[in-house]
Amino acid sequence: MIRFDKVYKRYPGGHEALRGLSFQLERGDMMFLTGHSGAGKSTLLKLIMAMERPSAGQIIIHQQNITRLRSGRIPWHRRNIGVVFQNHQLLFDRSVFDNVALPLLIAGLQPREVGRRVRAALDKVGLLHKEKAAPITLSGGEQQRVGIARAVVNKPALLLADEPTGNLDPELSTEIMHLFEQFNQVGVTVLVATHDIALIQRMACPVMTLRDGIAVEVPRENMLDAL
């Protein structure tokens, strides 16, 4: 599903965000990605989404070498990936329903199919009764669940989450992670970037820790030292 083979990412000015990173995440697996601020987590996610190109190495997603992906194929590549952000990135001038429907409208689905999929996604995250609400009226946890519904409404094979619980209390964080587990249990590959070590330690998923752009082995009980 995801394979990085000796991937380097060097930005203008000489900063190396990733230095020879190699790892593999199999189809249907769930993994946490952690490390100190600036360790390379966000760069890794951007490379998967083809928002950035590697300076060297190969990246294989869905059996496609995306280092060779033509610009015109990038939108097609991203339709197979759902993304959840820390700050939700919801459109506050549109309803909950319209926010979740946006990826389907971009993909050109018929209105009846859009309605069916949006309501199924909202039901999955427990917000079907809020479909007509304005996002500004929702709590932070509810807004994040709207973001998750939008990320999965297009039935992606891969779900990425960048600090999805950063603004939530521990109870809500646990609820969000249980949602990710449920999607993983039906075959969605899930990669979650997070600083929430307490949350990681409560779950049994494998963890990749980055330090200055390199994957390092860190025992779960010592993870705080890596941040």
N, C-alpha and C positions, 0 to 999 in steps of 0.2 A: 504493500500500500504506500508506504513512505520509505525511501532509502536515500540517505546522504552518503556520498562516497568522497572523502577527503575534500570537503567543501571549505573554501576560503571566501570571506567577504571583506574587502578592503574599501573603505570610503575615501573620497577625496580628502587630502590632508594626511593620509597615511594610517588612520585608525583602522585596526583589524578587529572587526566585530566577531568573526568566526575564523578559527585557525585549524584547518585540516580536520573538520568535524565529520565523523562517520557514525551513523547509527541506522537502525531499521525498526520500523513500527509495522507489525503485520496487520493485515486486514482484520477488522473486528476486535482489535485490542484497544485498551485504554491506558494512557500514560500521562504522568505529570512531568512538567518541565519547570525546573526551579534554578535559582542562582541569584547572586547579588545584582543590584541595579547596574546595568551596563554590561552584564555578562554575555549578552547575545541572544536573549530569549525572543525579543521582539523582532530582531533581524531574522531569526530562524523562521518565525511565523510568516514574515513578509516574503521570504524566499519561497515558502510553500505556496503562497498565494500568487506568486509571480509579480509581486509589487516591487521586488528587487531582483537583480540578477547576480549570481555568484561571480566572484573574481576568478575562481578556479574550482575544479571538481564537478561532480555530476549529482543531480537531484532527480530521482525517479518517483513520480506520483501516478498512481493508477496505471502502472506499466508504461507511462509516458515520460520520456526524458525532457523535463521542462526547461532545462538549460538550452535546448534547441528549439523551444516553442516560438513560433512566429507571433508577432504582435496581434495579428488578426484572430489567433486561436486562444488568446488569453481569456476573453469573456466566457468562452465555452469551458475552459479549464475551471474557472471560478464557480460556474454553476454547480459543480460537483462538490463544492466545499461550503459548509455553513460556518459562519464566524460570529462569535459572541464577544462583545467588548465590555470593558469595565464601566464605561460611561454610557452604555446602552445605545447611543447614537440614534435615538428615536426622533421622528418628525412630530413636533408638538402641535403643529397646525392640522394634523390628521388624526383620525380615530385610531384606536387599537387595531381594529379590523384592517384599516387601510395600511397601517404600518406593516402588519404581517403579510398583507397581500402584495406588497411592492415587488419582491423577487419574482412572483408568479406573473405579474403584469409585464415586467421587463422581459420575461421568457415568452410572452405571447399566449398564455393559456386562456381558454374560453371562460367567461364569467361564472358559469355554473360550476366548473372544475375549481376555479379560484375560491368560490364560496365554500365548497366542500372541504378543500384542503386547509383553508384558513381556520375554519371552525374545528376541524380535527386537531390542528396544531394547538389552538387555544384551549381545547378540552384537555389535551395532554398535559399542559402546564397549569391547569386549574383556573383558567381565566375566560372561559366561554361566556360567562355572565357579564364580562366587561368589554365585549366586542365593540360597543358603541361609545365607550368612555374615551375621554381625552387623556393621553398619557400623563399630562401634568397633574391629573387628579389621583394618580396611583402612587402607592408607596414605592420606595426604592427597590424592594424585593419584587414587587409586581412589575415594575418597569423592566427589571432584569429578565423576568420570565417572559415578558413580551418580546424582548430581544432574542431569547432562546427560541420562542415559537417562530419568529421570523427566520432564524438561522436554519431551522429544520423543516420549514414548510415546503421547501423544494425537494425534500427527501434526499439530502446529500449523503454520499458514502463516507465523507470525512467531516468531522466537526472540530473546529479549532476554537479555543477560548483563551482570551488574553486577560488575565487577572479578573475573572468574572465575579469574584466575591470580594474584591478589594474595598468596596464601600458598604458591605453588609455585615450585620452582627453574626456571631457564631451560629446561632440557630438557623437564620436564613441561609447562611453559607452552606450548612449541611443539607438543607432542602434543595438548593441549587445543584449540589454535587449528586444528590440522589436522582435528580432529573437526568444528569449526564450519564449516570450508571444505567438508568432505564433505557436510554437511547442506545448505549453500548450493548445492552443485553439483546437488542433486536438487530445487531449486526453493524451498527455505525461505529467507525473507527473514531476515537476521541483523543485529542491532545490538549491538555490544559496547562497553560503557563500560569504560575502562581507563586506568591511569596508566603502563602498561608501554610506554614510548616505544621501547625497543629492539625489542620485539616488533612494534610498529606499523611500524617502519622496515624490518623484514625482510619485510613482506607488502605486496602491491600494492593492497590495498583503499583506497577513498577514506576520508578522515578529516574529521570535523567537530570543531573545537576551540571550546570555550566559554570565555569570559572574562567574569566578572561577569554571567552570564545572557545574553550576546550571542555570536553566532557570529562568529568572526574568522578571517581568512586567515593561516595560519602555514605556511611551508615546512617540509617534513619534517625538514630538517637543523637547524631552529631550534626544534623542538617542546619541548625541555627548558626553553626560556625561557618557555613558556606555562604551566608548572606551578608 
